[in-house]
Amino acid sequence: MLHFNHETQTMNSVSFPEKSSARELVDFVQALSLDAMPGSVTDSAKWCLLDSLGCALFGSVESWAKIMADEMLAERSHGQSSIVGHRQTVAAPAAALCNGTAAHGFELDDHLDEAIVHPGAIIIPAAMAAAESVDAPGSRLLLGLIAGYETLNRVGLAMGVEPSVRGYHKTALAGPVGAAIAAGVVMNLSPGQLLAAVGLACSTASGTKSFATGSGGGMEKRMHAGRAAEAGVRMCQLAARGFTAPPTALDGRFGLLDVISGKSARPELLALDLGKHWAVEHVYVKVYPCCAWIQAAVQQLVALRGPRPLEPHAIRRVQIGVSSYAGQQNGNVAPPDTMGAQFSIPYCAALALTADPADPAMFAPDAVDEPSRRELARRIDIVVDAQMEAAYPRHYGARVDLELASGERRGSVVLDPHGMPADPCTEAERLDKFSRLASRVKPPAAVADLIRKVRSAERLSSVRELTELLRN
């Protein structure tokens, strides 16, 4: 028989400060208003919204998105939230799951570099599904996006790089917390409810990088953003009904940061300099449909080869210098499927030299199996470069040396690929990206309507005016 006394309980109890970094962050985002923040922040949120909608529209017809949508529609859940490309509406968590899977489904969605997380495919599906469920105005949607991006970035930074090195997918780990903040701000939860939603979301964090091992990635990674978005919305709905969680679930003992990152966690980053810098203004907009770590090499090889693709026999040697992390995660010379190809530096490098690496069709199974490209990929050397190693994870650069069969040698170094905050895409480039992606499933008039709605999002009386255009 076990016996307890008051003295033992007191000795074994753990006390935490009343005002933690997590609580400070929650209070900050809950009190945000568009009127009180710089106009540039709101404008950036609208650009992020447009980019993610383009990714979701493009991804909605991929097999993984169709499977997820079919499963959710078969459940016949009741709700007012839209699945991109479908007429029938469903419950908000189901819509967030489907749209996050579609948006993250072809490695074109945005990224926050040092935090090592994909924000748009999580935050925007969560915020939109929640907004539809409560018929929120566009201004509330934008607040949720800004708050969600800020939170996801800070949680990713607080986790540090250790989880990624150990094989966790940080997007899936930090994602539910960011999604809970985005959805909770849209739903106008109280500070207490929002803190509870964050705490509940911490217990849903999961996701490994087994898709990057070289044995074939399958569809696993495609759903990581969707699962995070779904979890964030669901936890907000529970918190709104009074479901509670430990207030220290994010940054306390045995909280998410403690368990996942241990001694490398930096919980103070959750609240450091709040309001001085905005994550939504420092987003990496991807140019090529492949892993973020590969883009610098691809960009350079396209420039070094010249305006026309080269024949494989015209290439004698290629060496690409990257960080040790990129070399370990992205060095597979013989990717077995689309996911593997999108994470393979050798395949993407061979593609950049011999075809159009911006064309998603080049990652289809037939293209991945093209014999001459596979042969070239096996001849590409990946090495650890001291400059890139020192720059990780603030920079996603590469050093490239190309030697042609003629003996001519070409080389270059890029620390920040195009699309990163140090070399951002222009407005024209971002509009072109959206139009190219959205036109896969929408006619030109509908694409133009979507652009107009997003540009005036803060004036929408209901988010449903925008989401109506995303259905078929």
C-alpha positions as CSV (number, residue, x, y, z in Angstrom):
1,M,0.0,0.0,0.0
2,L,1.2,3.5,-0.9
3,H,1.1,6.3,1.7
4,F,1.3,10.0,0.9
5,N,1.7,12.9,3.2
6,H,1.6,16.6,2.8
7,E,5.3,17.0,3.2
8,T,6.1,14.4,0.5
9,Q,3.7,16.1,-1.9
10,T,5.3,19.5,-1.4
11,M,8.8,18.2,-1.8
12,N,7.9,16.4,-5.1
13,S,5.9,19.2,-6.6
14,V,7.4,21.4,-9.3
15,S,6.8,25.2,-9.4
16,F,7.0,27.3,-12.5
17,P,7.0,31.1,-12.9
18,E,3.6,32.6,-13.4
19,K,4.7,34.5,-16.5
20,S,6.5,32.1,-18.8
21,S,7.9,32.9,-22.2
22,A,5.1,30.8,-23.7
23,R,2.4,32.7,-21.8
24,E,4.0,36.0,-22.8
25,L,3.9,34.9,-26.5
26,V,0.3,33.8,-26.2
27,D,-0.8,37.1,-24.6
28,F,1.1,39.0,-27.3
29,V,-0.5,37.3,-30.3
30,Q,-4.0,37.3,-28.7
31,A,-3.9,41.1,-28.4
32,L,-2.8,41.8,-32.0
33,S,-4.7,44.2,-34.2
34,L,-4.2,45.1,-37.8
35,D,-4.6,48.8,-37.0
36,A,-1.6,48.7,-34.5
37,M,0.9,47.0,-36.8
38,P,2.9,48.2,-39.8
39,G,1.1,48.0,-43.1
40,S,4.1,46.1,-44.5
41,V,3.2,43.2,-42.2
42,T,-0.3,43.0,-43.4
43,D,0.9,43.2,-47.0
44,S,3.4,40.3,-46.4
45,A,0.6,38.2,-44.9
46,K,-1.4,38.6,-48.1
47,W,1.6,37.6,-50.2
48,C,2.0,34.5,-48.0
49,L,-1.7,33.7,-48.4
50,L,-1.5,34.0,-52.2
51,D,1.6,31.7,-52.4
52,S,0.1,29.0,-50.2
53,L,-3.2,29.1,-52.1
54,G,-1.3,28.6,-55.3
55,C,0.5,25.6,-53.8
56,A,-2.8,24.1,-52.5
57,L,-4.6,24.5,-55.8
58,F,-1.7,22.9,-57.7
59,G,-1.4,20.1,-55.1
60,S,-5.1,19.4,-54.9
61,V,-5.0,17.1,-58.0
62,E,-2.1,15.0,-56.8
63,S,-2.9,11.5,-55.7
64,W,-2.1,12.1,-52.0
65,A,-4.4,15.0,-51.9
66,K,-7.1,13.1,-53.6
67,I,-6.8,10.2,-51.3
68,M,-7.0,12.5,-48.2
69,A,-10.0,14.4,-49.6
70,D,-11.8,11.2,-50.5
71,E,-11.3,9.9,-47.0
72,M,-12.5,13.1,-45.3
73,L,-15.5,13.4,-47.6
74,A,-16.4,9.7,-47.0
75,E,-16.7,10.5,-43.3
76,R,-19.5,13.0,-44.1
77,S,-18.5,15.4,-41.3
78,H,-20.7,18.4,-40.9
79,G,-19.3,21.9,-41.3
80,Q,-18.8,25.0,-43.3
81,S,-15.1,24.6,-44.2
82,S,-13.9,24.1,-47.8
83,I,-11.6,21.5,-49.3
84,V,-9.8,23.0,-52.2
85,G,-11.2,21.6,-55.4
86,H,-14.4,20.2,-53.9
87,R,-17.9,21.6,-53.7
88,Q,-18.9,19.8,-50.5
89,T,-17.9,21.5,-47.2
90,V,-16.8,19.6,-44.1
91,A,-15.8,20.1,-40.4
92,A,-12.9,22.5,-40.0
93,P,-10.3,20.0,-38.8
94,A,-11.0,17.8,-41.9
95,A,-10.6,20.7,-44.2
96,A,-7.4,21.8,-42.6
97,L,-6.0,18.3,-43.0
98,C,-6.9,18.1,-46.7
99,N,-5.7,21.6,-47.6
100,G,-2.5,21.3,-45.7
101,T,-1.7,18.0,-47.4
102,A,-2.4,19.7,-50.8
103,A,-0.3,22.8,-50.0
104,H,2.7,20.8,-48.8
105,G,2.3,18.2,-51.5
106,F,4.9,19.3,-54.1
107,E,7.7,21.0,-52.2
108,L,6.7,24.4,-53.5
109,D,5.4,25.9,-50.2
110,D,7.2,28.6,-48.3
111,H,9.8,28.2,-45.6
112,L,11.3,29.9,-42.5
113,D,15.0,29.4,-42.8
114,E,16.7,29.4,-39.4
115,A,13.6,27.9,-37.7
116,I,13.7,25.0,-40.4
117,V,9.9,24.9,-40.7
118,H,7.3,25.2,-43.5
119,P,4.7,27.8,-42.2
120,G,2.2,28.4,-45.0
121,A,1.0,24.9,-45.6
122,I,0.1,24.7,-41.9
123,I,-0.9,28.1,-40.8
124,I,-3.1,29.1,-43.8
125,P,-5.2,25.9,-44.0
126,A,-5.7,26.0,-40.2
127,A,-6.7,29.7,-40.2
128,M,-8.9,29.4,-43.2
129,A,-10.8,26.4,-42.0
130,A,-11.3,28.0,-38.6
131,A,-12.4,31.3,-40.3
132,E,-15.0,29.5,-42.3
133,S,-16.3,27.6,-39.3
134,V,-17.1,30.8,-37.4
135,D,-17.7,33.0,-40.5
136,A,-14.9,35.3,-39.7
137,P,-14.0,38.4,-41.7
138,G,-10.9,38.7,-43.8
139,S,-9.2,41.0,-41.2
140,R,-9.5,38.2,-38.7
141,L,-7.9,35.7,-41.1
142,L,-4.9,38.0,-41.7
143,L,-4.4,38.4,-37.9
144,G,-4.4,34.6,-37.6
145,L,-1.9,34.3,-40.3
146,I,0.5,36.9,-38.8
147,A,0.1,35.3,-35.3
148,G,0.6,31.8,-36.6
149,Y,3.7,32.6,-38.7
150,E,5.2,34.4,-35.7
151,T,4.5,31.5,-33.3
152,L,5.7,28.8,-35.6
153,N,8.9,30.6,-36.3
154,R,9.6,31.2,-32.6
155,V,8.8,27.6,-31.7
156,G,11.1,26.4,-34.4
157,L,13.9,28.6,-33.2
158,A,13.4,27.6,-29.6
159,M,13.7,23.9,-30.6
160,G,17.1,24.5,-32.2
161,V,18.7,22.2,-34.8
162,E,19.1,19.1,-32.6
163,P,15.6,17.6,-33.4
164,S,16.4,17.8,-37.2
165,V,19.8,16.2,-36.7
166,R,18.1,13.4,-34.8
167,G,15.6,12.8,-37.6
168,Y,12.5,14.7,-36.5
169,H,10.6,16.7,-39.1
170,K,10.4,20.1,-37.3
171,T,7.6,21.3,-39.4
172,A,5.4,18.5,-38.0
173,L,6.7,19.0,-34.4
174,A,6.2,22.8,-34.2
175,G,3.3,22.9,-36.6
176,P,0.4,22.1,-34.3
177,V,1.4,24.9,-31.9
178,G,1.5,27.4,-34.8
179,A,-1.8,26.1,-36.2
180,A,-3.4,26.4,-32.8
181,I,-2.4,30.0,-32.5
182,A,-3.6,30.8,-36.0
183,A,-6.9,29.1,-35.6
184,G,-7.4,30.4,-32.0
185,V,-6.7,34.1,-33.0
186,V,-9.2,33.7,-35.9
187,M,-11.8,32.3,-33.5
188,N,-11.1,35.1,-31.0
189,L,-10.3,32.7,-28.1
190,S,-9.6,34.3,-24.7
191,P,-5.9,34.2,-23.5
192,G,-6.7,31.3,-21.2
193,Q,-8.4,29.3,-24.0
194,L,-5.6,30.0,-26.4
195,L,-2.9,28.9,-23.9
196,A,-5.0,25.7,-23.4
197,A,-5.1,25.1,-27.1
198,V,-1.3,25.5,-27.3
199,G,-0.9,23.1,-24.5
200,L,-3.1,20.5,-26.1
201,A,-1.4,21.0,-29.4
202,C,2.0,20.2,-27.8
203,S,0.7,16.6,-27.2
204,T,-0.1,16.2,-30.9
205,A,3.4,17.0,-32.1
206,S,4.9,14.2,-34.2
207,G,6.7,13.4,-37.4
208,T,10.0,11.8,-38.4
209,K,12.1,12.3,-41.5
210,S,12.1,8.7,-42.6
211,F,11.0,10.0,-46.0
212,A,14.6,11.3,-46.5
213,T,16.4,8.0,-45.9
214,G,16.8,7.0,-49.6
215,S,14.5,4.0,-49.4
216,G,11.6,5.9,-50.9
217,G,9.6,8.7,-49.4
218,G,6.1,7.6,-50.3
219,M,3.4,10.1,-49.3
220,E,4.3,10.4,-45.6
221,K,5.8,13.9,-45.7
222,R,2.9,15.2,-47.8
223,M,0.5,14.9,-44.9
224,H,2.8,16.3,-42.2
225,A,1.6,19.9,-42.7
226,G,-2.0,18.7,-43.0
227,R,-1.9,16.8,-39.8
228,A,-0.4,19.7,-37.9
229,A,-3.1,22.1,-39.3
230,E,-5.8,19.6,-38.4
231,A,-4.5,19.2,-34.8
232,G,-4.3,23.0,-34.2
233,V,-7.9,23.5,-35.3
234,R,-9.2,20.6,-33.3
235,M,-7.3,21.7,-30.1
236,C,-8.8,25.2,-30.4
237,Q,-12.3,23.7,-30.7
238,L,-11.7,21.7,-27.6
239,A,-10.3,24.6,-25.7
240,A,-13.3,26.7,-26.7
241,R,-15.5,24.1,-25.0
242,G,-13.4,24.2,-21.8
243,F,-10.9,21.4,-22.4
244,T,-7.8,22.3,-20.4
245,A,-4.1,21.6,-20.6
246,P,-1.0,22.3,-18.5
247,P,0.1,25.9,-18.9
248,T,3.7,24.7,-19.1
249,A,3.1,22.2,-21.9
250,L,5.3,24.2,-24.3
251,D,8.2,25.5,-22.2
252,G,8.0,23.8,-18.8
253,R,9.5,20.6,-17.4
254,F,8.5,17.7,-19.6
255,G,7.0,20.2,-22.0
256,L,7.5,20.0,-25.8
257,L,10.8,21.9,-25.9
258,D,12.2,20.0,-22.9
259,V,11.3,16.6,-24.3
260,I,12.2,17.2,-28.0
261,S,15.2,19.4,-27.6
262,G,16.5,18.9,-24.1
263,K,19.5,21.0,-23.1
264,S,19.6,22.6,-26.6
265,A,16.2,24.2,-26.2
266,R,16.1,27.9,-25.9
267,P,12.6,28.7,-24.5
268,E,13.5,32.4,-24.1
269,L,13.3,32.8,-27.9
270,L,9.5,32.3,-27.7
271,A,9.2,35.9,-26.4
272,L,12.4,37.7,-27.3
273,D,11.9,41.1,-28.9
274,L,8.2,40.5,-29.6
275,G,6.9,43.1,-32.1
276,K,10.3,44.2,-33.3
277,H,10.6,41.7,-36.2
278,W,7.8,39.8,-37.9
279,A,8.3,36.3,-39.3
280,V,5.8,36.9,-42.0
281,E,8.1,39.5,-43.5
282,H,11.0,37.1,-43.7
283,V,9.7,34.1,-45.6
284,Y,11.6,32.0,-48.1
285,V,9.5,31.7,-51.3
286,K,10.6,28.6,-53.1
287,V,11.4,28.7,-56.8
288,Y,11.9,25.1,-57.6
289,P,9.8,22.0,-56.5
290,C,12.5,20.5,-54.4
291,C,14.0,20.6,-50.8
292,A,15.0,24.0,-49.6
293,W,18.6,22.9,-49.1
294,I,19.0,22.0,-52.8
295,Q,17.7,25.2,-54.4
296,A,21.1,27.1,-54.3
297,A,22.8,24.3,-56.2
298,V,20.0,24.1,-58.7
299,Q,20.0,27.9,-59.3
300,Q,23.8,27.9,-59.9
301,L,23.8,25.0,-62.2
302,V,21.1,26.5,-64.4
303,A,23.2,29.7,-64.6
304,L,26.5,27.9,-65.2
305,R,25.2,25.6,-68.0
306,G,23.9,28.5,-70.0
307,P,20.5,29.2,-71.7
308,R,20.1,25.6,-73.1
309,P,20.3,22.3,-71.3
310,L,23.4,20.2,-71.7
311,E,23.7,16.6,-72.9
312,P,25.0,14.3,-70.1
313,H,28.0,13.3,-72.2
314,A,29.1,16.9,-72.3
315,I,29.6,17.0,-68.6
316,R,32.8,15.6,-67.1
317,R,32.6,16.4,-63.5
318,V,30.3,18.2,-61.0
319,Q,31.1,18.9,-57.3
320,I,28.7,20.5,-54.9
321,G,29.8,21.8,-51.5
322,V,27.1,22.0,-48.9
323,S,26.6,21.7,-45.1
324,S,27.1,18.3,-43.5
325,Y,23.4,18.3,-42.7
326,A,22.4,18.7,-46.3
327,G,25.0,16.2,-47.4
328,Q,23.6,13.6,-45.0
329,Q,19.9,14.3,-45.6
330,N,20.0,15.0,-49.4
331,G,22.8,12.9,-50.8
332,N,20.9,9.9,-52.3
333,V,22.2,9.3,-55.9
334,A,19.4,6.9,-56.9
335,P,16.1,8.2,-55.6
336,P,13.3,5.6,-56.1
337,D,10.3,7.9,-56.3
338,T,9.1,11.5,-56.6
339,M,9.6,12.3,-53.0
340,G,13.2,10.9,-53.1
341,A,14.0,12.9,-56.2
342,Q,12.8,16.1,-54.6
343,F,15.2,15.4,-51.7
344,S,18.2,14.3,-53.8
345,I,20.9,16.8,-54.5
346,P,22.5,14.5,-57.2
347,Y,19.1,14.0,-59.0
348,C,18.2,17.7,-58.9
349,A,21.7,18.7,-60.0
350,A,21.5,16.4,-63.0
351,L,18.1,17.8,-63.8
352,A,19.3,21.4,-63.6
353,L,22.0,20.6,-66.1
354,T,19.9,18.6,-68.6
355,A,16.3,19.9,-68.4
356,D,14.0,22.4,-66.6
357,P,14.2,21.9,-62.8
358,A,11.3,24.4,-62.4
359,D,8.9,22.0,-64.2
360,P,7.1,19.7,-61.7
361,A,6.7,17.1,-64.5
362,M,10.4,16.5,-64.2
363,F,9.8,14.8,-60.8
364,A,7.2,12.3,-62.2
365,P,8.2,8.7,-62.0
366,D,9.1,8.4,-65.7
367,A,11.3,11.5,-65.5
368,V,13.0,10.3,-62.3
369,D,13.8,7.0,-64.0
370,E,15.3,8.5,-67.2
371,P,18.5,6.5,-67.7
372,S,20.9,9.2,-68.8
373,R,19.9,11.5,-66.0
374,R,20.3,8.7,-63.5
375,E,23.8,8.0,-64.8
376,L,24.8,11.7,-64.5
377,A,23.4,11.8,-61.0
378,R,25.7,9.0,-60.0
379,R,28.7,11.0,-61.2
380,I,27.9,14.1,-59.1
381,D,30.1,14.5,-56.0
382,I,28.7,16.0,-52.8
383,V,31.2,17.3,-50.3
384,V,31.0,19.3,-47.0
385,D,32.1,22.9,-47.6
386,A,33.5,24.8,-44.6
387,Q,31.7,28.0,-45.5
388,M,28.4,26.3,-45.9
389,E,28.9,24.3,-42.7
390,A,29.5,27.5,-40.7
391,A,26.5,29.2,-42.3
392,Y,24.0,26.5,-41.4
393,P,21.1,26.9,-40.6
394,R,20.9,30.7,-41.3
395,H,21.9,30.2,-44.9
396,Y,21.0,27.5,-47.4
397,G,23.9,27.9,-49.7
398,A,26.1,25.8,-51.9
399,R,29.5,26.0,-53.8
400,V,29.4,24.5,-57.3
401,D,32.2,23.4,-59.6
402,L,31.3,22.3,-63.1
403,E,33.8,20.8,-65.5
404,L,32.7,20.2,-69.1
405,A,34.0,17.4,-71.4
406,S,35.9,20.1,-73.4
407,G,38.0,20.9,-70.3
408,E,36.3,24.2,-69.5
409,R,35.6,24.8,-65.8
410,R,32.9,26.9,-64.3
411,G,32.2,27.6,-60.7
412,S,30.2,29.8,-58.4
413,V,29.1,30.3,-54.8
414,V,25.6,31.3,-53.5
415,L,25.0,31.7,-49.8
416,D,21.3,32.6,-50.1
417,P,19.3,31.2,-53.1
418,H,16.8,33.4,-54.9
419,G,13.6,33.5,-53.0
420,M,15.2,33.8,-49.5
421,P,14.9,37.1,-47.6
422,A,18.4,38.1,-48.6
423,D,17.4,37.7,-52.3
424,P,13.6,37.9,-52.4
425,C,11.4,37.2,-55.3
426,T,9.8,40.2,-56.9
427,E,6.1,40.9,-56.8
428,A,6.0,40.0,-60.5
429,E,7.7,36.7,-59.8
430,R,5.3,35.9,-57.0
431,L,2.3,36.7,-59.1
432,D,3.7,34.6,-61.9
433,K,4.3,31.6,-59.6
434,F,0.7,31.8,-58.3
435,S,-0.8,32.1,-61.7
436,R,1.3,29.1,-63.0
437,L,0.3,26.9,-60.1
438,A,-3.4,28.0,-59.9
439,S,-3.9,27.7,-63.7
440,R,-3.4,23.9,-63.4
441,V,-7.0,23.7,-62.1
442,K,-8.5,27.2,-62.6
443,P,-9.3,29.2,-65.7
444,P,-7.6,32.6,-66.2
445,A,-10.7,34.6,-65.0
446,A,-10.9,32.6,-61.7
447,V,-7.1,33.1,-61.2
448,A,-7.5,36.8,-61.6
449,D,-10.5,36.8,-59.2
450,L,-8.5,35.0,-56.5
451,I,-5.7,37.5,-56.8
452,R,-8.1,40.4,-56.4
453,K,-9.8,38.8,-53.3
454,V,-6.4,38.2,-51.6
455,R,-5.2,41.7,-52.3
456,S,-8.3,43.1,-50.6
457,A,-8.5,40.4,-47.9
458,E,-8.7,42.8,-45.0
459,R,-11.9,44.2,-46.5
460,L,-13.8,40.9,-46.9
461,S,-16.8,40.8,-44.7
462,S,-16.6,37.0,-44.7
463,V,-13.7,34.7,-45.6
464,R,-16.2,32.6,-47.4
465,E,-16.1,35.2,-50.3
466,L,-12.6,33.9,-50.9
467,T,-12.9,30.2,-50.2
468,E,-15.9,30.0,-52.5
469,L,-13.4,30.6,-55.4
470,L,-11.3,27.6,-54.3
471,R,-14.0,25.0,-54.8
472,N,-15.1,23.3,-58.0
